[in-house]
Amino acid sequence: MKNAELILMSALSSTLVTAPLSDEIAQSVITSNAYYFSETSFSNDEAPSELNLKKEFDYLVEQWRRETLASSIVSARYRNPTYRKIISMGVQAVPWVLSELRDRPDRWFSALVELTGERKIVNETDSFQSASEKWLKWGREQGYNV
């Protein structure tokens, strides 16, 4: 693991911090599901790329699914800290959330409302299928490729 670095990015503040890692620590980081990149392609002064943010999003989605797998209470899934981290990524996460809704339908409605400010896309009487279709239609109307 030559030149391994730990890259930490706060989803709340978008602050990027890198730290060189020894092989022992790098292995520990890998086994604890944290992000690491070998021979990173950007310096401390550069903003994280969209690709890295997408990787963080994908990681958080999988973590959220694992953490809430056994929960049948929708509000508990929405209050989950990992779900909140996804929302804290801001408007840049909208196309990724819409793609998740299209490809692996799940409870993304609260996130979409918070991310977009759109509160009138669906109503309480809509079925899951109907709400999904309405959000995807909205996304296409906004120019998202979903």
Short mmCIF file of the C-alpha atoms (twelve columns), coordinates in Angstrom:
data_MODEL
# 
_entry.id   MODEL 
# 
loop_
_atom_site.group_PDB 
_atom_site.id 
_atom_site.type_symbol 
_atom_site.label_atom_id 
_atom_site.label_alt_id 
_atom_site.label_comp_id 
_atom_site.label_asym_id 
_atom_site.label_seq_id 
_atom_site.Cartn_x 
_atom_site.Cartn_y 
_atom_site.Cartn_z 
_atom_site.pdbx_PDB_model_num 
ATOM 1   C CA . MET A 1   0.000   0.000  0.000   1 
ATOM 2   C CA . LYS A 2   2.630   2.446  -1.046  1 
ATOM 3   C CA . ASN A 3   1.685   6.106  -0.652  1 
ATOM 4   C CA . ALA A 4   -1.698  5.404  0.888   1 
ATOM 5   C CA . GLU A 5   -3.531  8.432  2.209   1 
ATOM 6   C CA . LEU A 6   -6.636  8.757  4.272   1 
ATOM 7   C CA . ILE A 7   -9.032  11.255 2.817   1 
ATOM 8   C CA . LEU A 8   -11.697 12.551 5.131   1 
ATOM 9   C CA . MET A 9   -14.408 14.814 3.911   1 
ATOM 10  C CA . SER A 10  -17.090 16.181 6.099   1 
ATOM 11  C CA . ALA A 11  -20.406 16.047 4.296   1 
ATOM 12  C CA . LEU A 12  -21.557 18.951 6.462   1 
ATOM 13  C CA . SER A 13  -18.699 21.353 5.814   1 
ATOM 14  C CA . SER A 14  -17.159 19.960 2.590   1 
ATOM 15  C CA . THR A 15  -13.779 20.230 4.259   1 
ATOM 16  C CA . LEU A 16  -11.119 17.938 2.839   1 
ATOM 17  C CA . VAL A 17  -8.312  16.597 4.993   1 
ATOM 18  C CA . THR A 18  -5.649  14.134 3.913   1 
ATOM 19  C CA . ALA A 19  -3.163  12.304 6.068   1 
ATOM 20  C CA . PRO A 20  -0.390  9.878  5.117   1 
ATOM 21  C CA . LEU A 21  -0.922  6.392  6.516   1 
ATOM 22  C CA . SER A 22  1.414   3.618  7.523   1 
ATOM 23  C CA . ASP A 23  0.657   0.194  6.040   1 
ATOM 24  C CA . GLU A 24  -0.712  -0.968 9.396   1 
ATOM 25  C CA . ILE A 25  -3.089  1.977  9.735   1 
ATOM 26  C CA . ALA A 26  -4.073  1.813  6.063   1 
ATOM 27  C CA . GLN A 27  -5.080  -1.833 6.506   1 
ATOM 28  C CA . SER A 28  -7.102  -0.889 9.564   1 
ATOM 29  C CA . VAL A 29  -8.850  1.857  7.604   1 
ATOM 30  C CA . ILE A 30  -9.676  -0.528 4.776   1 
ATOM 31  C CA . THR A 31  -11.154 -3.119 7.082   1 
ATOM 32  C CA . SER A 32  -13.285 -0.507 8.844   1 
ATOM 33  C CA . ASN A 33  -14.918 0.534  5.544   1 
ATOM 34  C CA . ALA A 34  -13.384 4.015  5.523   1 
ATOM 35  C CA . TYR A 35  -12.284 5.599  2.289   1 
ATOM 36  C CA . TYR A 36  -8.694  5.558  1.194   1 
ATOM 37  C CA . PHE A 37  -7.034  6.275  -2.060  1 
ATOM 38  C CA . SER A 38  -3.626  5.114  -3.107  1 
ATOM 39  C CA . GLU A 39  -1.501  7.762  -4.766  1 
ATOM 40  C CA . THR A 40  -4.235  10.373 -4.721  1 
ATOM 41  C CA . SER A 41  -4.575  12.497 -7.800  1 
ATOM 42  C CA . PHE A 42  -5.304  15.798 -6.098  1 
ATOM 43  C CA . SER A 43  -3.506  17.962 -3.610  1 
ATOM 44  C CA . ASN A 44  -4.703  19.353 -0.285  1 
ATOM 45  C CA . ASP A 45  -5.498  22.648 -2.021  1 
ATOM 46  C CA . GLU A 46  -7.871  21.148 -4.566  1 
ATOM 47  C CA . ALA A 47  -11.573 20.670 -3.957  1 
ATOM 48  C CA . PRO A 48  -12.792 17.066 -3.945  1 
ATOM 49  C CA . SER A 49  -13.950 15.998 -7.368  1 
ATOM 50  C CA . GLU A 50  -17.490 15.076 -8.249  1 
ATOM 51  C CA . LEU A 51  -16.304 11.491 -8.681  1 
ATOM 52  C CA . ASN A 52  -15.081 11.382 -5.081  1 
ATOM 53  C CA . LEU A 53  -18.330 12.910 -3.852  1 
ATOM 54  C CA . LYS A 54  -20.265 10.306 -5.834  1 
ATOM 55  C CA . LYS A 55  -18.183 7.577  -4.208  1 
ATOM 56  C CA . GLU A 56  -19.004 9.043  -0.802  1 
ATOM 57  C CA . PHE A 57  -22.691 9.145  -1.753  1 
ATOM 58  C CA . ASP A 58  -22.638 5.496  -2.877  1 
ATOM 59  C CA . TYR A 59  -20.875 4.473  0.328   1 
ATOM 60  C CA . LEU A 60  -23.415 6.347  2.470   1 
ATOM 61  C CA . VAL A 61  -26.348 4.810  0.572   1 
ATOM 62  C CA . GLU A 62  -25.062 1.299  1.223   1 
ATOM 63  C CA . GLN A 63  -24.394 2.157  4.861   1 
ATOM 64  C CA . TRP A 64  -27.903 3.594  5.260   1 
ATOM 65  C CA . ARG A 65  -29.438 0.496  3.725   1 
ATOM 66  C CA . ARG A 66  -27.460 -1.784 6.068   1 
ATOM 67  C CA . GLU A 67  -28.332 0.301  9.126   1 
ATOM 68  C CA . THR A 68  -32.058 0.432  8.362   1 
ATOM 69  C CA . LEU A 69  -32.582 -2.971 6.767   1 
ATOM 70  C CA . ALA A 70  -34.636 -4.288 9.673   1 
ATOM 71  C CA . SER A 71  -36.591 -1.067 10.232  1 
ATOM 72  C CA . SER A 72  -40.165 -1.024 8.999   1 
ATOM 73  C CA . ILE A 73  -40.803 2.424  10.479  1 
ATOM 74  C CA . VAL A 74  -40.321 4.925  7.662   1 
ATOM 75  C CA . SER A 75  -39.747 7.890  9.977   1 
ATOM 76  C CA . ALA A 76  -36.882 6.025  11.671  1 
ATOM 77  C CA . ARG A 77  -35.239 5.513  8.285   1 
ATOM 78  C CA . TYR A 78  -35.580 9.252  7.582   1 
ATOM 79  C CA . ARG A 79  -34.071 10.175 10.961  1 
ATOM 80  C CA . ASN A 80  -31.119 7.837  10.515  1 
ATOM 81  C CA . PRO A 81  -27.808 9.766  10.847  1 
ATOM 82  C CA . THR A 82  -26.459 8.333  7.590   1 
ATOM 83  C CA . TYR A 83  -29.583 9.423  5.703   1 
ATOM 84  C CA . ARG A 84  -29.053 12.874 7.208   1 
ATOM 85  C CA . LYS A 85  -25.438 12.856 5.938   1 
ATOM 86  C CA . ILE A 86  -26.699 12.111 2.436   1 
ATOM 87  C CA . ILE A 87  -29.052 15.083 2.658   1 
ATOM 88  C CA . SER A 88  -26.234 17.270 3.961   1 
ATOM 89  C CA . MET A 89  -24.427 16.738 0.641   1 
ATOM 90  C CA . GLY A 90  -26.833 19.317 -0.746  1 
ATOM 91  C CA . VAL A 91  -28.298 19.868 -4.172  1 
ATOM 92  C CA . GLN A 92  -25.392 18.086 -5.887  1 
ATOM 93  C CA . ALA A 93  -26.876 14.827 -4.569  1 
ATOM 94  C CA . VAL A 94  -30.232 15.316 -6.336  1 
ATOM 95  C CA . PRO A 95  -29.317 13.482 -9.569  1 
ATOM 96  C CA . TRP A 96  -27.780 10.631 -7.579  1 
ATOM 97  C CA . VAL A 97  -30.860 10.315 -5.347  1 
ATOM 98  C CA . LEU A 98  -33.116 10.337 -8.406  1 
ATOM 99  C CA . SER A 99  -30.988 7.627  -10.021 1 
ATOM 100 C CA . GLU A 100 -31.228 5.546  -6.841  1 
ATOM 101 C CA . LEU A 101 -34.997 6.012  -6.857  1 
ATOM 102 C CA . ARG A 102 -35.130 4.844  -10.479 1 
ATOM 103 C CA . ASP A 103 -32.685 1.936  -10.189 1 
ATOM 104 C CA . ARG A 104 -33.274 0.675  -6.642  1 
ATOM 105 C CA . PRO A 105 -36.525 2.226  -5.400  1 
ATOM 106 C CA . ASP A 106 -36.436 3.156  -1.753  1 
ATOM 107 C CA . ARG A 107 -37.681 5.867  0.589   1 
ATOM 108 C CA . TRP A 108 -35.984 8.899  -0.975  1 
ATOM 109 C CA . PHE A 109 -38.996 11.227 -0.872  1 
ATOM 110 C CA . SER A 110 -38.050 13.097 2.302   1 
ATOM 111 C CA . ALA A 111 -34.492 13.580 1.030   1 
ATOM 112 C CA . LEU A 112 -35.766 14.930 -2.282  1 
ATOM 113 C CA . VAL A 113 -38.081 17.384 -0.553  1 
ATOM 114 C CA . GLU A 114 -35.244 18.642 1.649   1 
ATOM 115 C CA . LEU A 115 -32.711 18.776 -1.180  1 
ATOM 116 C CA . THR A 116 -34.968 20.512 -3.706  1 
ATOM 117 C CA . GLY A 117 -37.415 22.471 -1.569  1 
ATOM 118 C CA . GLU A 118 -40.193 21.014 -3.734  1 
ATOM 119 C CA . ARG A 119 -43.066 20.169 -1.425  1 
ATOM 120 C CA . LYS A 120 -45.908 19.741 -3.912  1 
ATOM 121 C CA . ILE A 121 -44.589 16.948 -6.128  1 
ATOM 122 C CA . VAL A 122 -46.462 14.231 -4.249  1 
ATOM 123 C CA . ASN A 123 -49.232 14.153 -1.686  1 
ATOM 124 C CA . GLU A 124 -49.900 11.916 1.285   1 
ATOM 125 C CA . THR A 125 -52.378 9.746  -0.602  1 
ATOM 126 C CA . ASP A 126 -49.894 8.783  -3.357  1 
ATOM 127 C CA . SER A 127 -48.741 5.192  -3.384  1 
ATOM 128 C CA . PHE A 128 -45.020 4.459  -3.294  1 
ATOM 129 C CA . GLN A 129 -45.103 3.705  -7.039  1 
ATOM 130 C CA . SER A 130 -47.007 6.878  -7.843  1 
ATOM 131 C CA . ALA A 131 -44.715 9.041  -5.699  1 
ATOM 132 C CA . SER A 132 -41.657 7.498  -7.356  1 
ATOM 133 C CA . GLU A 133 -43.038 8.141  -10.832 1 
ATOM 134 C CA . LYS A 134 -43.896 11.746 -9.971  1 
ATOM 135 C CA . TRP A 135 -40.409 12.460 -8.613  1 
ATOM 136 C CA . LEU A 136 -38.759 10.878 -11.650 1 
ATOM 137 C CA . LYS A 137 -41.020 12.883 -13.960 1 
ATOM 138 C CA . TRP A 138 -40.058 16.041 -12.054 1 
ATOM 139 C CA . GLY A 139 -36.381 15.116 -12.406 1 
ATOM 140 C CA . ARG A 140 -36.675 14.681 -16.179 1 
ATOM 141 C CA . GLU A 141 -38.500 18.030 -16.419 1 
ATOM 142 C CA . GLN A 142 -35.586 19.633 -14.551 1 
ATOM 143 C CA . GLY A 143 -33.089 18.152 -17.014 1 
ATOM 144 C CA . TYR A 144 -31.808 15.252 -14.927 1 
ATOM 145 C CA . ASN A 145 -31.025 12.076 -16.853 1 
ATOM 146 C CA . VAL A 146 -33.438 9.726  -15.076 1 
# 
